[in-house]
Amino acid sequence: MEMDFELHGGLNGHLGVEYEMVGPDGCVVTLEVDGRHRQPYGLVHGGVYCALAETAASTAAALYAMEQGIPGAVGLSNSTDFFRSHREGSIRATAAPIHRGSTQQVWQVDVTRNADGVLLARSKVRLHNLVDPAAIGGLIG
């Protein structure tokens, strides 16, 4: 199945997310940190890590679902632990599957600093495989 969603639109476009690798078995995204990504202390905002995790996991999970004949997948939960702060330079989020079932998937995403590979955050993202994409977002009953 072909992917029918925009990778660089919406929040991804605003944040400046770049895709290094995209596939049903994993996804790697990068981000060059700038003023858009910092909270008042000058550190990368925790929501940025969560957004990167959601982006990487959801993209790979959707592609996996499509390979199975399912229209896609959407996030149900995102639990992110923060280990180290980061101020500037490129960061990378790497998504890998933990569980891929017929109705749900669970993915782990590690966010690392590109310069030295230090782990900044780790997320577990649980996703629902969509049987009918029109059923989400209030489009139908």
N, C-alpha and C positions, 0 to 999 in steps of 0.2 A: 504494500500500500504506500502511496505517496503522501508525504507530510503536507498538510494543507493549512499550516499556520505560519505566521510571520515571526522569524527568530529575532529580528533586530528592531521590532516595533515596540510600542508601549514603554513599560518600565525598563526593559532591556536597553532600548535605544537611549532613554534618558540617562541611565547609569553608564552607558558606554561599554556594555558587555560584548566581548568578542568570543567567538567559538573556535577552539583549537581542534576539537574532535567531537563528532556527533554520530551516535549509532545506538542500536537497540541494546547493546551490552555495556554502554557507558557514555559519558559525556564529560568534556573538559571545557570550561569557560575561564577566561581571564578578564582582568579589569585593571586598568591603570588608575591608581588612586589619585583623586584631585579634590578640590574644595567641595564638590557635590556630595562626597562620600563621608565627610567628617562631622562628628558631633562637636559641641562647644569646647571640649578639651583638646581638640585637634586630632583625635583618634578616629579610625574608621568606625562608623556607626554600626552597632550590632545588627540592625535591620539590613544593612548591605550584605553581611555574611548570610543572613537568612534568605535574602532575595537571590543571591548567587546559588545557594543550595537548592532552593526551589526551582530555579531555572535549569540547573544541570540535571537534577533528578527527574523533573517533569518532562524535559525534552527526551531523555533516554527512555523513560517509562512509556511515553506516548508512542515512540517508535517501536518499542517492544510490543506494545498492545496492538499496533497496526499490523505487525508481522503475524500476530495471532488472529487477524481478521476482526479485531475490536477497533472501533473508531478512534480511540485515544485514551488518555488517563488524566485525571486532575488530582491535585493535592488534597489530602484530608488532614494531615498534621505535619508540623515541622518543628522538631525539637533540636535546638542548637546550643552547644556548649562552647564558651569562649575561653581560650587558653592563653593567648598572648595578644597584646595590643599591636597595632600597626598604624603608621602615620602617612607614609608615602612609598611609592614604588608599586610594581605590579604584583597582584595576587592571583591565585589560581584555585578554582573549585573543581574537584574530580569526583564524579558520581560513579558508584559501583553497586550492583544489585545485591541485596541480602536475601530477598524472597520475591518471586514472581509467580503469583497464582492467577487463577481465572477471574477473580473479582478484585483482588488487591495486590499491590506491590509495595515493598519496603526497600529503600535505597539508602546507602550511607554516602555522605559527601564530606570530603576533607578539604578544608580551605587552607592553603599554604602560601607562604611568602616565596615568590619566584627567585629572589636573590640567593636564598640558602635552603629552601625547602622546609623551613620551620613550620610546624603545625600551628595555625592561628585559631581555628575553630573546627568543630566536627558536628555534623547534623545527621539526624535520622529523619527521613521524609517518607511518610506513608501516603500512598496514592490509591485512588479508586479507578478501576478500569471502566470506561464508559460504554454502556450498551447503547444508549441513545443520547448523543450530545445535546439534543434539543431539550432534554430534561434538566439541564443545569442552568443556573442564572435566571430562573423564572420564566423561561420561554414557553414551557407547557406545564399544566397542572401540577 
